[in-house]
Amino acid sequence: MKVQKLALAIVLLVAFTTYTVIVAVQHGLLGFLAVHEQGGWSLQVFLDLVMATFGFFTLAGADAKRHGISHWPYFAAALALGSIAMFAYFVHRQWRELREPELAG
């Protein structure tokens, strides 16, 4: 089961990162700002994602400590990479749990 969790985390990281790179190349690194300036649902979805990401990292701090992982690199990366940093944290966590089962739990 741990191997499947690691594989899923890797697939999600690679797939989401690939899609993000494609979108960034097509629309520019700051292309998302023009959409959110329109307000309405696009701004609401953006704000919801920002709050969800920071909510996740609030919970991840305690989880990282429990698993012996420094959470600060992932927090810093989240400012520039958003969910990519979250998926990278999942990969690191699952890899560590697979390699050091005594830390699991």
RODO-2510 file (C-alpha; in nm, 4 decimals, decimal comma):
residues 105
     n   res          X          Y          Z
     1     m     0,0000     0,0000     0,0000
     2     k     0,2868     0,2385     0,0782
     3     v     0,4358     0,1839    -0,2666
     4     q     0,0995     0,2651    -0,4270
     5     k     0,0737     0,5875    -0,2252
     6     l     0,4223     0,6868    -0,3351
     7     a     0,3419     0,6018    -0,6984
     8     l     0,0204     0,8071    -0,6839
     9     a     0,2049     1,1034    -0,5316
    10     i     0,4698     1,0862    -0,8059
    11     v     0,2090     1,0598    -1,0829
    12     l     0,0192     1,3599    -0,9449
    13     l     0,3382     1,5635    -0,9064
    14     v     0,4569     1,4894    -1,2600
    15     a     0,1136     1,5343    -1,4219
    16     f     0,0313     1,8601    -1,2451
    17     t     0,3804     2,0021    -1,2958
    18     t     0,3686     1,9134    -1,6666
    19     y     0,0297     2,0794    -1,7080
    20     t     0,1482     2,3863    -1,5176
    21     v     0,4556     2,4211    -1,7377
    22     i     0,2427     2,3922    -2,0533
    23     v     0,0028     2,6607    -1,9303
    24     a     0,2907     2,8876    -1,8204
    25     v     0,4559     2,8553    -2,1609
    26     q     0,1310     2,9301    -2,3454
    27     h     0,0092     3,2160    -2,1239
    28     g     0,3203     3,3463    -1,9469
    29     l     0,4205     3,3139    -1,5832
    30     l     0,1824     3,5895    -1,4722
    31     g    -0,0957     3,5074    -1,7180
    32     f    -0,3253     3,4026    -1,4349
    33     l    -0,3456     3,7609    -1,3063
    34     a    -0,5462     3,8896    -1,6035
    35     v    -0,8155     3,6282    -1,5478
    36     h    -0,8497     3,7106    -1,1784
    37     e    -0,8770     4,0839    -1,2419
    38     q    -1,2190     4,0144    -1,3912
    39     g    -1,3494     3,9261    -1,0453
    40     g    -1,6496     3,7038    -0,9925
    41     w    -1,6009     3,3298    -0,9937
    42     s    -1,2463     3,3387    -1,1276
    43     l    -1,1347     3,5493    -0,8315
    44     q    -1,3354     3,3363    -0,5888
    45     v    -1,1738     3,0143    -0,7165
    46     f    -0,8282     3,1722    -0,6966
    47     l    -0,8832     3,2903    -0,3378
    48     d    -1,0287     2,9528    -0,2425
    49     l    -0,7197     2,7755    -0,3790
    50     v    -0,4859     3,0133    -0,1958
    51     m    -0,6696     2,9529     0,1329
    52     a    -0,6777     2,5758     0,0758
    53     t    -0,3046     2,5712     0,0057
    54     f    -0,2215     2,7643     0,3209
    55     g    -0,4656     2,5492     0,5161
    56     f    -0,2859     2,2408     0,3944
    57     f     0,0515     2,3782     0,4958
    58     t    -0,0823     2,4641     0,8411
    59     l    -0,1669     2,0969     0,8856
    60     a     0,1494     1,9797     0,7078
    61     g     0,3710     2,1511     0,9642
    62     a     0,2667     1,9111     1,2391
    63     d     0,2672     1,6165     0,9982
    64     a     0,6186     1,7001     0,8789
    65     k     0,7445     1,7227     1,2357
    66     r     0,5913     1,3831     1,3151
    67     h     0,7696     1,2318     1,0131
    68     g     1,1035     1,4084     1,0665
    69     i     1,0743     1,6258     0,7555
    70     s     1,1675     1,9930     0,7405
    71     h     0,8546     2,1715     0,6191
    72     w     1,0149     2,5103     0,5506
    73     p     1,1434     2,4314     0,1997
    74     y     0,7920     2,3274     0,1000
    75     f     0,6357     2,6376     0,2548
    76     a     0,8793     2,8607     0,0655
    77     a     0,8245     2,6691    -0,2587
    78     a     0,4474     2,7023    -0,2205
    79     l     0,4753     3,0790    -0,2559
    80     a     0,6168     3,0367    -0,6060
    81     l     0,4853     2,6960    -0,7118
    82     g     0,1545     2,6540    -0,5305
    83     s     0,0236     2,2989    -0,5402
    84     i     0,3422     2,1656    -0,6988
    85     a     0,5115     2,2159    -0,3611
    86     m     0,2267     2,0304    -0,1917
    87     f     0,2640     1,7335    -0,4273
    88     a     0,6429     1,7401    -0,3754
    89     y     0,5811     1,7221     0,0006
    90     f     0,3542     1,4194    -0,0501
    91     v     0,6243     1,2460    -0,2547
    92     h     0,8887     1,3210     0,0108
    93     r     0,6611     1,2035     0,2913
    94     q     0,5646     0,8789     0,1182
    95     w     0,9243     0,8110     0,0136
    96     r     1,0445     0,8632     0,3704
    97     e     0,7673     0,6423     0,5093
    98     l     0,8587     0,3686     0,2626
    99     r     1,2307     0,3940     0,3410
   100     e     1,1934     0,4298     0,7181
   101     p     0,8807     0,2399     0,8280
   102     e     0,9558     0,2983     1,1971
   103     l     0,8684     0,6674     1,1405
   104     a     0,5261     0,5777     0,9999
   105     g     0,2286     0,6193     1,2092
***
